Amino acid sequence: MRISRIEPIPIQIPLKAPFTTAKARQTVARVVLIKLQTDKGIIGIGECDPRPHITGETIGSALIAIRDYLAPALASFELSEISDIAKICDRMDEVLVSNPSAKDGIDIAVHDALGKAKGIPAYSLLGPKERGVVTSCGFSDLGTLADAEKDARAYRELEGNAFKIKVGPSWDTDIKRIQAVRSILGSSIDLIVDPNQAWSVEQSIRILKNFGNQFAVCEQPVPWNDIDGLTRISAAVDVPVMADEAVWSPNDAAVLTQLKGADMVNIKHIKSGGLHRALEIAQILGKEDISCMIGSTTETGISSAASAHLSLVCPHLKYFDVAPPTHYIVEDVVEGLDWRGCIVKPNEEPGLGVRLKEETARKYAI
Ligand SMILES: [Mg+2]
């Protein structure tokens, strides 16, 4: 089987409510859907989530990356065996550096298409299954105290395992939200605090030494490129520190591991350029017994399904920070992902196991 066409389709879906972190405020999810066609008539679907404040990409840059570089480089490329996936990822890296979400969309579509061709679910293309289901984290963005309390109450009803809260600009306000959420969730649900790179090293050490006993993990407190700062924080405090924007590639994971720069890593396929590289990162971390979280963005069920498949094979998976897509977007463009409360189970259908709702996708086309 060979790749015959890669079609990028830009869409924009409104969010139910604004999504705010220390880095950005979003009101829509801008996504590029990918339809990857093969000469055997199989169509794989994928999703690019270019986020200017995370990956440095926009809808426009992702479209150009795919149309002018990635799709031509993969024209007639062999896609018959699992080993072809690595060759496709290498080819994409050869013709274009960075642009991870553009590559991610194609990587996801490749897994969907090959799974369909072989009649097996996408996770079994990645590796041996380590678990059958995953529990998704609860979440509260940088909103009001009342918003955080409402989100925490809703998640407590689902009896999940972890809840993430965005913090950042004002610790006096943030600690009140953290304490309120903590008292609602009780002690059996881990609390993950994510300042999204908003703190300095000194501020991080001070806050984590004084308040670190109030939560289970602190995610990416300092800017993504301050690896030295992240390492100093990890060494100075007892609360586990999780790297997010500091880890993009398997090489980043290897360097951070060697430096003992973090206790955990948030792996996102939009950062790594797809599931194949995301799993490579998890395997590097796994060898050093560093656990990981699978993260997400404001996305459709295609990206979420891809994350769910990845989560089944990831070594040392601690958290699955992916919410049901319609928690954020007003309507999903796919159906088929089995999400009950906070328990997610990729189905055993070939590929990603989700079906594109063509009419809905057209409705949000831009
Ligand atoms: Mg984060």
Residues whose N, C-alpha, C, O or C-beta is under 5 A from the ligand:
A	BS01	MG	D194 E219 D244
